[in-house]
């Protein structure tokens, strides 16, 4: 039986005013640049890193990534790069099944800043069967291997705002424990 592999990092909330500021700036930029699609989520992924309103959270995600790499024992023995972006969903918006696979050593994450009661984020098995996380509460942050298929089901009502990202491990010292 398929059971999605993921790690619950914890509940990390950002101030509501900050979240709303990022959402408003993202909407202005996406309208100006024509990035909002009818069915797809509005995303900062397509913006230059220097233009992304979510760049204000870079120090916080740096700390989170550093804590995670320490907890899994690779912080001092590896070289890695990481990035993140925001996804804003309105009714009927979705994200089709996909992976974030960039090679065998990539870890992905989703931070549920404004989830809905619909629990739209799902993992998928090889048969396309959906496996819903039991709960997606505001501030929950999960990590998972980037090769695992996942998707965001179409939103029925309200608004959903998440941060997604990847940690790509470029090098691991092999003789560290020998």
Residue pairs with C-beta under 8 A, 6 or more apart in sequence:
2 125
2 126
2 129
2 131
3 131
4 123
4 131
4 144
4 148
5 144
5 145
5 148
6 123
6 133
6 142
6 143
6 144
6 148
7 68
7 142
7 143
7 144
8 140
8 141
8 142
9 64
9 68
9 109
9 141
9 142
9 143
10 140
10 141
11 137
11 138
11 139
11 140
11 141
12 60
12 64
12 111
12 139
12 141
13 138
13 139
14 57
14 60
14 113
14 139
18 56
18 57
19 113
19 114
19 161
21 53
22 53
22 54
22 56
22 57
22 86
23 88
23 161
25 53
26 42
26 44
26 53
26 54
26 86
26 88
27 36
27 42
27 88
29 35
29 44
29 47
29 51
29 53
30 36
30 42
30 43
33 46
33 47
35 42
35 43
35 46
35 47
36 42
38 92
39 92
39 93
39 94
39 154
40 93
40 94
40 95
41 87
41 88
41 89
41 93
41 94
41 95
41 152
42 87
42 88
42 89
42 90
42 93
43 85
43 86
43 87
43 88
44 52
44 53
44 54
44 85
44 86
45 85
45 87
49 55
49 83
52 85
52 86
53 86
54 84
54 85
54 86
54 163
57 84
57 163
61 82
61 84
61 163
61 165
64 141
65 80
65 82
65 167
66 75
68 107
68 143
68 167
69 75
69 78
69 80
69 167
70 76
74 80
74 169
74 172
77 172
77 173
77 176
78 169
78 170
78 171
78 172
78 173
79 169
79 170
79 171
80 167
80 168
80 169
80 170
81 167
81 168
81 170
82 165
82 166
82 167
82 168
83 165
83 166
84 109
84 163
84 164
84 165
84 166
85 163
85 164
85 165
86 161
86 162
86 163
86 164
87 95
87 152
87 161
87 162
87 163
87 164
88 159
88 160
88 161
89 95
89 120
89 152
89 155
89 159
89 160
89 161
90 155
90 159
91 155
91 156
91 157
91 158
92 154
92 155
93 152
93 154
93 155
93 160
94 120
94 151
94 152
94 153
94 154
94 155
95 151
95 152
96 151
97 124
97 128
97 149
97 150
97 151
98 149
98 150
98 151
99 146
99 147
99 148
99 149
99 150
100 106
100 108
100 146
100 164
100 166
101 146
101 147
102 146
102 166
102 168
103 168
104 147
105 168
105 169
105 170
105 172
106 145
106 146
106 147
106 166
106 167
106 168
106 169
107 143
107 144
107 145
107 146
107 166
107 167
107 169
108 143
108 144
108 145
108 146
108 148
108 164
108 165
108 166
108 167
109 141
109 142
109 143
109 144
109 163
109 164
109 165
109 166
109 167
110 121
110 141
110 142
110 150
110 162
110 163
110 164
111 139
111 140
111 141
111 162
111 163
111 164
111 165
112 121
112 136
112 137
112 138
112 139
112 140
112 141
112 162
113 138
113 139
113 161
113 162
113 163
114 138
114 159
114 160
114 161
114 162
115 121
115 136
115 137
115 138
115 140
115 160
115 162
116 136
116 155
116 157
116 158
116 159
116 160
118 153
118 155
118 156
119 132
119 133
119 135
119 136
120 136
120 152
120 153
120 154
120 155
120 160
121 132
121 133
121 136
121 150
121 151
121 152
121 162
122 130
122 131
122 132
122 133
122 150
122 151
122 152
122 153
123 130
123 131
123 133
123 144
123 148
123 149
123 150
124 130
124 131
124 149
124 150
124 151
125 131
125 149
130 151
130 153
133 142
144 150
146 166
152 160
152 162
